[in-house]
Amino acid sequence: MTPVSTGDSVTPVQILEQLQNRVEELERELADAKAAVHDNRRLQDLSPDELSLVAVGAAGDIIKAAQTQAAEIRHEMEEQQTHSSEKIQAALARAQDRATELVTDAETASSETTSKAQAAAEEILGRVRTEADAMTASAQAEAERIRGEARRISDALVLEAQTRLEVALRSADEAVSAANDEGRQIVEAARSMADSLRDDARSEARGSLRTSLDEIRVQENDMTSLLHETSSMRKAIDGALQTILTAMDTAAAESARVEASNRSFLASMTQMRSELERRLGPPSQSS
């Protein structure tokens, strides 16, 4: 019988596996016991009356075999009618005795086999039920132990978590208070620094404005001088433009005069060609 451990290292899954393995082992033993009953594999499910019928059937088969053997012997005796009647009667008596003996042996063997099969089946089923109940109880006890252990660990973890949470809350409150104080100090320091920077910025801004105003005045003077120079340059440019325009007018008049001269020359040349053509006469035509 396989022992079921209930130590701390055994889990419910292992207990169930052991239970299944033991059930399979018992099933194999039951199958072996059934196989020992030759052709009567279903004797466990038969009632006593059905088992008796099976035994009677087996005995009937044996009786039929004995009767067949007796008939064969009788047939042989009939073929040997030349022998003495005493030998025939003796053979028949032996055959009947043998048949009766075979029937008795068959009935005895069938009854013993049926009883042994029923006893073995009942024993195996009883062992299966007993061990299954024991393994079930062990599994339930182990499950209860594991649940209790888990509940204890869970309670301890919850208590530890609550303690850590309280410590964390206190630390957080202290940190927030320290941060608030430090923040106020930083704000005050920032305000002081801002006031100082603002004053410095104002002073620097005033100095920068004065410098900028001085630079603007210098630039205004430079611009005034530049404007005077620009006015002089404009006058010079106007004079130059006037000269250019006069030259352009002169060039245009000269161009017109040259164009008129060219036209007159072309007219003269045309007139001379006409005069020459008139004097030369019409051109001769080839026959």
ABEGO torsion letter per residue (X at the ends): XBBBBABAABBAAAAAAAAAAAAAAAAAAAAAAAAAAEABAAAAABBAAAAAAAAAAAAAAAAAAAAAAAAAAAAAAAAAAABBAAAAAAAAAAAAAAAAAAAAAAAAAAAAAAAAAAAAAAAAAAAAAAAAAAAAAAAAAAAAAAAAAAAAAAAAAAAAAAAAAAAAAAAAAAAAAAAAAAAAAAAAAAAAAAAAAAAAAAAAAAAAAAAAAAAAAAAAAAAAAAAAAAAAAAAAAAAAAAAAAAAAAAAAAAAAAAAAAAAAAAAAAAAAAAAAAAAAEBBBBBX
